[in-house]
């Protein structure tokens, strides 16, 4: 069976330490275990790395340490990624202040990821964004992409 190509946004790493949202933290840790076992192919963008580097210590070091526990591909920014992110903004997927979130989507789409995994329910994991991304992708001849929370991806173990 083919592994899923999943794009991880920064909120996923952040929730590895989110003791104030224990359910999310537990599900994120389960997903991290699946990634460490190689069940999925993980992809990160320069946006994720910039957001991690902008975190204060000790969170920045903790997230970088966790990244060292999983195999992942570092994606490169291209003109195509920048153009598609701008298209999302122009077509009202999100507002200008959410350019970073549009870049997350564009990196995943241009690099043929199957899924974007995020805890960002305000901008990414919500019906309006998902529906608008579907429309923009179709107009620009890109495939559909799923945007889901880690809870929706992890394997349940009884």
Secondary structure, DSSP 8 states (H G I E B T S, - for coil): ---EEEEE-HHHHHGGG-GGGHHHHHHHHHHHHHHHTTSEEEEE-HHHHHHHHTS-TTHHHHHHHHHTTS-EEE----HHHHHHHHHHHHTTSS-GGGHHHHHHHHHHHHTT-SEEE---TTTTSSHHHHHHHHHHHHHTT----EEE-HHHHS----
